[in-house]
Structure formats: C-alpha cells, structure tokens
Amino acid sequence: MTPQEMEARIVRYGDLRPCRTAFIDAHTPGSNQKENFTIIGGGVSESPDQHVHIRETPGFNIGAAGQPPKCRNSLHSHRTAEVFFVLKGRWRFFWGRWGTAGEVVLDEGDIFNIPTGIFRGFENIGTDYGMIMAVLGGDDAGGGVIWAPQVIEDARDHGLVLGANGKLYDTKKGEALPQGVAPMPLLTNEELKAFPEPTTAEVIPNHVARYWDLMALSDKKPALVIGENGKLHDRPGFEVGFISRGSATEEMHVHDRPSVLMPMRGYWRLKWDGPDGAGEATLNPGDTCLVPAGLSHTVVPAMTGEASLYHVVGTNDPAGLTGRLL
C-alpha cells in the first residue's frame, strides 16, 4: 500500500465535515447547535446533508458528536452497540424514558459502552466546545435511531417532521411529507415497556472505564477494554483495545479483518509493510485510520510525552448483543 493510498484511509480531525441538520432535534432549543460527524460507514444520520468520509464499513461504524457547552443530544435508542469515548471536554450521559433513570459524567479519555435498548442522551457540561467519538455496531448501525416520543413531538413544534421512511422534512423550508409517506409513529405505552430503566449503580461498574485506569492497565501490554475477556465484558460485534506508551511495540501484526486506530493523546507513527510496498504516516489526536485486513502494521508514539490510542476491530459476534446488564 502506497502512502497516498493509506492517507485516503485516514480521516484527519481538522478535515472533519459536520452536519448541523443530522437529526430530528436540529431545531429544538438546547439541541440546535450540535454537529454530527459520519467518519466510517453510513452512520444513522436522518439528513441528506450528512457528509460521509469513508463509506466502507469494517463491521461497525465510526462517528462523532461535537457540541458547545450546555448543548444536549436528545433521548434516543439504538438496536445495536453504541460506545463513546470523550476526546475533548466533559460530558454528562443520562438515560431512561425521561432521562432520569441514571447518569454518569465522563472526562477526557473515559469510555462508555451504553446498554443497548435504553433511551440515552448526552450533553456537554464543560466550558468549551467538546467532542465525543462513537462506535456503532453493525454495517448499517442498526438501521437508524429510535426516538423517545416527546422528542418527535418537540421537533414537530419547531418545524421538523420525521417520516416513517427515516428521513427528515423541514416545514420551515416548505418541505412536506411525500405522498404515501406517513409520519414516524410514536412508540405506544406498551412498546415503551420494552425499554429498560437501569439505575446508575447497575450501569457504571460494567459499562464505564476511566482513562487513567486504562493508562495503568496498559502500562506493560495493550488493555482489552471491550470484549469477551475485556475490562468491560461484552461481545457487541467488535473489540475495543487501548494502547499507551508502555505497551506500544515495533513488532508488526496482522488482522484478518479491517481495524481502526483512534489516537487519544500524543502523536503516533503508523508503519506498514505489504505486497504493494511499505510506508509510514503520522496520526494525531482525533484522527481516525482504517487499516485494511491482512496488512502487516504497527503503531508507536512519534514523540515523547503522554500517548494513548483506542483500537477497534470487528468480531464474529452479532452486533446487537452489547449492553447486557451484568
């Protein structure tokens, strides 16, 4: 693989293209300043304006959410895994039908494997623009977003209507539901009973890992964060690993499927060697790199100082198993 070919598989943080109309709450006060980024795979955006950086999916999707202080992402659910780590800022995650069942505050580098099938939302409670990186299970990310009924009702009051086809229509722009397309139906009270309401005490021990704990765990060897034998014991269709300076190695390795490198802190030098040639590239915090299956590679810190990196690789497990309350 030539350096030019590899560069095409790296999405640089500074090149990320946001969509400000990605979801149904794009006009709702308190949520109308958020930005959605679809980095690898089609993601779950409901807007035709969403830019997709790399359409190839390695069995999961990579995205991100950027929000100014006090901006909130409304309550929703997914059918497959949703894992976040905080790249910048301080964030509060909350869950339940009304967002009152439980909550947790995450700082930079912390990771949250959100239980599948619960309504969840999040807000930037820091003092500056914040960014969280997301891994969504499955090639199609579960087929979209399931919104709490009040979110759809609030959005309608502010001009956005979600069709049963999963697409948004902005009445402020004169748009209307196409002929034959009904509005997205609200979940019934009976359907809402299927969404669990776990407490904070039930969720945090098995679904949250703190950055500095992972730094300690990865001092001698890479730490498995999410996986069958990981710190967060789960099989959501992918594994998440964590590498720091002490566990980085020059030794090349190969995966039988694509993998993704996501630097958290420091600058990392990616090296590879394949039948089409060898090369190097530098990865920066916030960059996302899709490494092809079968390519011999390694990644090591390029400079002194704090260095940490999340590593994601797909598995054969179904994408909807994540979040079992253990």
C-alpha positions in Angstrom: 0.0 0.0 0.0 1.4 3.4 -1.0 1.4 6.3 1.4 -1.2 8.0 -0.8 -3.5 5.0 -0.6 -3.1 4.9 3.2 -3.7 8.7 3.5 -7.0 8.2 1.8 -8.0 5.8 4.6 -7.1 8.4 7.3 -9.7 11.0 8.3 -7.9 13.9 9.9 -9.6 15.7 12.8 -9.1 19.0 11.1 -10.8 17.8 7.9 -14.0 16.6 9.6 -17.1 17.9 8.0 -20.0 18.5 10.3 -23.7 18.2 9.6 -25.9 20.6 11.7 -29.2 19.1 10.5 -28.5 15.4 11.1 -31.3 14.6 13.4 -34.9 15.4 14.3 -33.9 17.7 17.2 -31.8 20.0 15.0 -34.3 22.9 15.5 -35.2 22.1 19.1 -33.8 24.7 21.6 -31.0 23.3 23.6 -30.1 20.8 20.9 -29.9 23.1 17.9 -26.2 23.8 18.0 -24.9 20.2 17.8 -22.8 18.9 15.0 -22.8 15.3 13.7 -19.8 13.6 12.0 -20.0 10.4 10.0 -16.5 9.2 9.7 -16.6 5.5 8.7 -19.8 3.9 7.3 -23.1 5.4 6.6 -24.0 6.0 10.3 -27.5 6.9 11.4 -28.0 10.5 10.2 -31.5 11.3 9.0 -30.4 14.1 6.8 -29.3 14.1 3.1 -26.8 16.8 4.0 -24.7 14.4 6.1 -21.2 14.0 4.7 -19.7 10.5 4.9 -15.9 10.5 4.9 -15.3 6.7 4.2 -18.2 4.6 3.2 -16.5 1.2 3.6 -17.6 -0.5 6.9 -15.4 -2.9 8.8 -18.4 -4.5 10.6 -19.1 -1.3 12.6 -19.5 2.5 12.1 -17.3 5.3 13.4 -18.9 8.7 14.1 -18.6 11.7 16.4 -20.6 14.4 18.0 -19.4 17.9 18.6 -21.3 20.3 20.9 -20.8 23.7 22.5 -21.3 24.0 26.3 -24.9 23.3 27.5 -25.9 21.7 24.2 -27.8 18.4 24.6 -28.4 15.4 22.4 -32.0 14.2 22.8 -33.2 10.9 24.2 -32.9 8.0 21.7 -32.1 4.4 21.4 -30.3 2.0 19.0 -30.8 -1.6 18.2 -27.0 -2.3 18.2 -24.0 -1.3 20.2 -23.2 2.4 20.9 -19.8 3.1 22.5 -18.5 6.6 23.2 -15.1 7.9 24.4 -14.6 11.6 25.2 -12.0 13.2 23.0 -12.5 16.7 24.3 -14.4 18.3 27.2 -16.6 17.0 30.0 -19.9 15.2 29.2 -22.9 14.0 31.2 -24.7 10.9 29.9 -28.2 10.2 31.1 -30.8 7.5 30.3 -34.3 6.3 30.8 -37.7 7.2 29.3 -37.4 10.7 30.6 -33.6 10.8 31.1 -34.0 10.4 34.9 -33.2 6.7 35.5 -29.4 7.3 35.8 -26.5 9.3 34.8 -22.7 9.4 34.6 -20.1 12.2 34.0 -17.2 11.3 31.7 -13.9 13.2 31.4 -11.4 13.1 28.5 -10.4 9.6 27.6 -13.2 7.9 29.5 -15.2 5.3 27.6 -18.9 4.3 27.9 -20.4 1.1 26.5 -24.0 2.1 26.6 -26.5 -0.7 27.2 -28.5 -1.4 24.1 -32.2 -0.9 24.2 -32.3 2.0 26.6 -33.1 5.6 25.8 -30.0 7.7 26.2 -28.9 11.3 25.7 -25.8 13.4 26.5 -24.8 17.0 27.0 -21.5 18.9 27.1 -21.2 20.2 30.6 -17.7 21.6 30.0 -16.6 25.2 29.4 -15.5 24.8 25.7 -16.6 23.0 22.5 -16.5 19.3 23.2 -16.1 16.2 21.0 -17.1 12.6 21.7 -16.1 9.7 19.3 -18.6 6.9 18.7 -18.5 3.3 17.6 -21.9 1.9 16.4 -22.3 -1.8 15.9 -23.2 -3.4 12.6 -22.6 -2.4 9.0 -25.9 -0.5 8.9 -25.7 0.7 12.5 -28.9 -1.0 13.4 -31.0 0.7 10.7 -31.4 4.1 12.4 -32.5 5.8 15.6 -35.5 5.2 17.8 -36.6 8.4 19.4 -38.4 8.9 22.7 -41.9 10.1 21.8 -41.5 13.5 23.4 -38.5 14.2 21.1 -40.6 13.7 18.0 -43.4 15.9 19.4 -41.0 18.7 20.4 -39.3 18.6 16.9 -42.7 18.9 15.2 -43.4 22.0 17.2 -40.2 23.5 15.8 -40.7 22.6 12.1 -39.0 19.2 11.7 -41.1 16.1 10.8 -39.6 12.6 10.6 -41.2 10.3 8.0 -41.8 6.6 8.5 -39.0 6.2 5.8 -36.5 7.6 8.3 -36.0 10.9 6.5 -36.4 14.4 7.8 -38.7 17.1 6.3 -38.3 20.8 7.3 -41.6 22.6 7.2 -39.7 25.9 7.7 -38.3 25.4 4.2 -41.7 24.5 2.8 -41.0 20.8 2.8 -43.8 18.3 3.4 -44.1 14.5 3.7 -44.1 13.0 0.2 -47.4 11.4 -0.9 -47.6 7.9 0.5 -45.1 8.6 3.3 -46.7 8.7 6.8 -45.1 10.4 9.8 -42.9 8.2 12.0 -45.3 6.7 14.5 -44.8 7.4 18.2 -44.0 4.4 20.4 -47.0 3.2 22.3 -47.1 2.8 26.1 -47.0 -0.9 25.6 -43.9 -0.6 23.3 -42.2 1.7 25.8 -42.3 -1.0 28.5 -39.7 -2.9 26.5 -37.1 -0.2 27.2 -35.2 -0.9 30.5 -34.7 1.7 33.2 -31.4 0.6 34.8 -30.0 2.6 37.7 -26.6 4.4 37.8 -25.4 1.7 40.2 -26.3 -1.0 37.7 -24.7 0.6 34.7 -21.4 2.2 35.8 -19.4 -0.8 37.1 -19.9 -2.9 33.9 -20.2 -0.2 31.3 -17.8 2.6 32.1 -14.0 2.6 32.0 -11.9 5.5 33.2 -9.0 6.8 31.2 -6.4 6.7 34.0 -7.4 3.2 34.9 -6.8 2.2 31.3 -3.4 4.0 31.3 -2.4 1.9 34.3 -3.7 -1.3 32.8 -1.9 -0.7 29.5 1.5 0.1 31.1 3.1 -3.2 30.1 0.7 -4.6 27.5 -2.3 -3.4 25.5 -5.5 -3.4 27.5 -8.7 -5.0 26.2 -11.4 -2.6 27.1 -14.5 -4.2 25.5 -14.5 -7.8 24.6 -15.3 -11.3 25.9 -12.3 -11.0 28.3 -12.2 -7.3 28.5 -12.4 -4.9 31.4 -16.0 -4.3 30.2 -17.1 -7.8 29.5 -19.2 -7.7 26.4 -19.5 -9.1 22.8 -21.1 -6.3 20.7 -19.7 -7.3 17.3 -16.3 -5.6 17.8 -13.5 -5.4 20.4 -12.0 -2.1 21.7 -8.4 -2.1 22.9 -6.3 0.6 24.5 -2.6 1.2 23.9 -0.3 3.6 25.8 3.4 4.3 25.5 4.4 1.4 27.8 2.5 -1.2 25.7 3.3 0.1 22.2 5.7 -2.2 20.2 7.6 -2.0 17.0 6.6 -5.6 16.2 4.3 -5.9 13.2 1.0 -7.7 13.4 -1.9 -8.6 11.1 -5.7 -8.7 11.5 -7.9 -10.9 9.3 -10.4 -8.0 9.0 -10.2 -4.2 8.9 -9.3 -2.4 12.1 -9.5 1.2 13.2 -6.9 3.3 15.0 -8.1 6.4 17.0 -5.4 8.4 18.9 -6.5 9.9 22.1 -3.3 11.6 23.3 0.1 12.2 21.6 1.3 11.7 18.1 1.6 8.1 16.7 3.7 6.8 13.9 1.8 4.1 11.8 4.2 1.8 10.0 3.1 -0.9 7.5 4.6 -3.4 5.1 2.6 -5.1 2.4 3.0 -6.7 -1.1 2.5 -3.2 -2.7 5.1 -1.6 -0.5 5.9 -0.2 2.9 5.3 3.2 4.4 4.7 5.4 7.4 2.1 8.0 8.4 1.7 10.2 11.5 -1.6 10.0 13.3 -2.8 12.9 15.5 -5.3 13.1 18.4 -8.8 12.9 16.9 -7.7 11.3 13.6 -9.3 8.1 12.5 -7.4 5.5 10.4 -9.0 2.4 8.7 -6.3 -0.2 8.4 -7.1 -2.9 5.7 -7.4 -6.5 6.6 -4.3 -8.6 6.0 -1.9 -5.6 6.1 1.2 -6.0 8.4 1.4 -2.9 10.6 2.3 -1.4 13.9 1.8 1.9 15.6 4.2 3.6 18.1 4.5 7.0 19.7 6.2 9.5 17.5 7.2 12.0 20.3 7.8 12.0 24.0 5.1 12.8 26.4 1.7 11.3 27.2 0.5 8.9 24.4 -2.7 6.8 24.2 -4.8 5.3 21.5 -8.0 3.3 21.1 -8.0 0.4 18.7 -11.2 -1.2 17.3 -11.5 -4.5 15.4 -14.6 -6.4 14.3 -15.5 -9.8 15.6 -17.9 -12.5 14.5 -20.4 -11.7 17.3 -23.8 -10.3 16.4 -23.8 -6.5 16.7 -26.9 -6.4 18.9 -25.6 -8.2 22.0 -24.0 -5.3 23.7 -25.2 -3.8 26.9 -26.4 -6.8 28.8 -26.8 -5.5 32.4 -24.3 -7.8 34.2 
